Amino acid sequence: MIRTSIDLKGLKLIDRERAAKIASTASRFPCTLTLEGERSILNLKSMIGLLSQTIPKNGMMDLVADGPQEDAATQAMRDVLTL
């Protein structure tokens, strides 16, 4: 398992287009990918889950990859989340 702290301060809401790009990228990898915050765990492969949540006020969340190809998945998700 890889847990990486990520600053999403500039991303307060996840709109439909961004959620689709995140979910599409996450779905390319066989590992489990989540964003974990103070009170939430977001499945990055679920567009509906992404649309239903907001980013914490401080912007800090953990990107967690667990399973096959977790290194590549972590890098790809960091790229798409910080665009």
N, C-alpha and C positions, 0 to 999 in steps of 0.2 A: 504494500500500500504506500502511496505517495501522497503526502499532505503538504500543500503549498499555500502560504498566506498570500492573498491577492487583494489589491486596493481597487475597489470599484466605485470610488467616490464620485466620479463623473457620470456614473450610470445609475440614476435614481430609479427609473422605471425601465422595464424591458418591454419594448413595443413589439408588435407582431412580426415585423421584418427581422428584428434582432433575435427574437425567440426562435424563429424558423432557422436562421443561420446557426445559432448555438446548437439547437437540437439536431440539425442535419450534420454538423461537424462531429458532435458527440456520438451519433449513431454509426459513424464509420469505424468505431473501435469496439472490440468485444468486452472491454472492461467496464466496470461500474463507474460512473462519473457523477459527482454531486458537488454542489456548493453548500457549505455549511456555515451558518451564522449563529448569532446569539440564540435565536428562537426558531430557526427554520433549517430544513434540509431540503434542497431543491435537486430533483433528478434532472440532470442536464439533457437527457434524452426525451423529456416530456415538455412539449411546447405549451400545453395547457398549464402545467405546473409552473413554468417560467413566467407565464402571463399573469398568474394569480398572486405573485409575490412581489414585494419591493425590496430594494437593497437597504440594509441598515444605514442609519444616519452617518455613522463614522466610515462607511464604505468598505470596511474590512470583513472579508469572508475567507474561508478555507476552501480551496479547490482540492477535492479528494478523488484520486484515481485508484481503483483496486482491481487487479486482475491482469490478464494478458495485454501487452502493449501499453502499459500504464505510462511509461516514459514518453512515448510519442503522443499519447492522448493528452498528457499534461501540457506538453508544449503547444499542441494544436489548440487546446482550449484557452490557454493563456493568450495566444495570438488573437483568437476570435473575441474573447471577453474584453480585451483592452484596446480594441479598435477605436 
